[in-house]
Amino acid sequence: MTDPIQPDHFAFDEVSEAKIPGIIAKYPEGRQASAVMPLLDLVQRQMARTTGHAWVPTVAMDVVAARLGMPPIRVYEVATFYTMFHLKPVQKFHLQVCTTTPCWLRGSDDVRDACTRAVAAHGDLFSMEELECVGACVNAPVLVINDDYYEDLDGERTEALLTAFREGHPPKPGSTIGRQNSAPEGGRTTLFGDVTRNATGAES
C-alpha cells in the first residue's frame, strides 16, 4: 500500500477507555511505561473496529505517550520494532506468511504464492507481509491471519483456506490436516495405551 494519510486526531473510544485502567494497574507505580505495548494493541484494535483497517497512526502513538507519561520517541521505538504493530493500514484479513527455514523447508513458497495471488485478485479484502518465524515451527508451514494460526499448509490448502475467508466462512484455527496440537502426522507412533496413576503415584 502507499504511504497512509495520517489522521490529525486520535482519542481512545469508550471500549478502549474501559480497558486502560486495568492494563495500567498491572504495573508498579512509576513503571506505567511498561503498558506501552498493550496500549498500542488497543490503538490498533480500535482502528480496526472503527475504520476497518488495523494500524497505529503517529498521532495515536503521541496519545499513548501522553497517557503513560513517556517521551513520544520511546513509543515510536516500540511501534517500529515489533512487526505486530502495523504502521500502515492493513485489510480486513491480514496474511502473515512465515518464510523462515522450517516453514521454507516444508513448502512456505507455495503458501506465499497462494497469498500473493489472493492479494492481487482481492486487494480490498486481503493484505500480506512475510514474517521471520511465528514460533510454530513444529507444524510448519504456518500462516497467521489476523490473530489466528493456520498450520500444516501447502499451496492447495492455502487456496482453500483463503476462499473460505473470502466467502465468509473462516475455518477453525489450527492444523489444516487434523493434527492434534503438535502430535506426529498420522497419529501416535509410541505410547498407544492410556496411562493412569493411583493414589500412591504408581502406574496402574
Secondary structure, DSSP 8 states (H G I E B T S, - for coil): -------S-----HHHHHHHHHHHTTS-TT-GGGGHHHHHHHHHHHHHHHHS-----HHHHHHHHHHHT--HHHHHHHHHH-TTS-SS---SEEEEEE-SHHHHHTTHHHHHHHHHHHHHH-TTTEEEEEES--S-GGG-S-EEETTEEEES--HHHHHHHHHHHHTT----SEESS---TT--TTS-SS--S---B-TTS-B-
